[in-house]
Amino acid sequence: MQHRPALGTTAAALSALLALTACQASPEAGHPNTTPTSPPSSTAAASTPVDESKAAGDAAVAAYRRYIAVINAMTASGGTVVKDLPTVASGVELAVSQNQAETYRGEKIRTIGTVEILWAKAVKTGPATSQVTTASVQACYDTSKTQAVDSTGKSVREPGTPTRWLDNRDLQLVAGVWKVTKGKNQGASC
């Protein structure tokens, strides 16, 4: 009995390609006709690597937006609302976010207003040969409607601090959840 591997995304695409080429000529002696007897299922056609990459990119962008919302909540609380940090960040980024929260608590700083994400897009996903588990997101956000203040309500924003930022973040799929793992931002007119 011939062993046949389970059909995955690659096998489904290969089967479709074989079916197309089989229609172009009659099968030779000893080679079975590989033309399918029923149309391919819509799920096999919908699970192409491009679709998986786009879906992963969309999920990573949504995770980035959640990350920014959690950081907004943490900074608005003066660094006391930190329970959600591990749900949106991991590794280096989690450590950086926890250090930022500690600084806000120590210096009694909090923010008023929220960061506005002007746009965000996935710029890279990988690996391409299996389930996508990494992504890079680039975003532009605006901080002109936010203010960092001390315990007396006085602004602590340094003069000349940009209000538009180009943010580049790497994300990883950790136990089924997209989390920011590292990144950096820079003032930019994006």
DAJOHU-V570725 format. One record per residue. RES is the residue in one letter. BURIAL is I if it has 16 or more other ideal C-beta (glycine too) atoms within 10 Angstrom, else O. Layout:
[[RES,BURIAL] [RES,BURIAL]]
This chain:
[[M,O] [Q,O] [H,O] [R,O] [P,O] [A,O] [L,O] [G,O] [T,I] [T,O] [A,O] [A,I] [A,I] [L,O] [S,O] [A,O] [L,O] [L,O] [A,O] [L,O] [T,O] [A,I] [C,O] [Q,O] [A,O] [S,O] [P,O] [E,O] [A,O] [G,O] [H,O] [P,O] [N,O] [T,O] [T,O] [P,O] [T,O] [S,O] [P,O] [P,O] [S,O] [S,O] [T,O] [A,I] [A,O] [A,O] [S,I] [T,O] [P,O] [V,O] [D,O] [E,I] [S,I] [K,O] [A,O] [A,I] [G,I] [D,O] [A,I] [A,I] [V,I] [A,O] [A,I] [Y,I] [R,O] [R,I] [Y,I] [I,I] [A,O] [V,I] [I,I] [N,I] [A,I] [M,I] [T,I] [A,I] [S,O] [G,I] [G,I] [T,O] [V,O] [V,I] [K,O] [D,O] [L,I] [P,O] [T,O] [V,I] [A,I] [S,I] [G,O] [V,O] [E,I] [L,I] [A,O] [V,O] [S,I] [Q,I] [N,O] [Q,I] [A,I] [E,O] [T,O] [Y,I] [R,O] [G,O] [E,O] [K,O] [I,I] [R,I] [T,I] [I,O] [G,O] [T,I] [V,I] [E,O] [I,I] [L,O] [W,O] [A,I] [K,O] [A,I] [V,O] [K,O] [T,I] [G,O] [P,O] [A,O] [T,O] [S,O] [Q,O] [V,I] [T,O] [T,I] [A,I] [S,I] [V,I] [Q,I] [A,I] [C,I] [Y,I] [D,O] [T,I] [S,O] [K,O] [T,I] [Q,O] [A,I] [V,I] [D,O] [S,O] [T,O] [G,O] [K,O] [S,O] [V,O] [R,O] [E,O] [P,O] [G,O] [T,O] [P,O] [T,O] [R,O] [W,I] [L,I] [D,I] [N,O] [R,I] [D,I] [L,I] [Q,I] [L,I] [V,O] [A,O] [G,O] [V,O] [W,I] [K,I] [V,I] [T,I] [K,I] [G,I] [K,O] [N,O] [Q,O] [G,O] [A,O] [S,O] [C,O]]
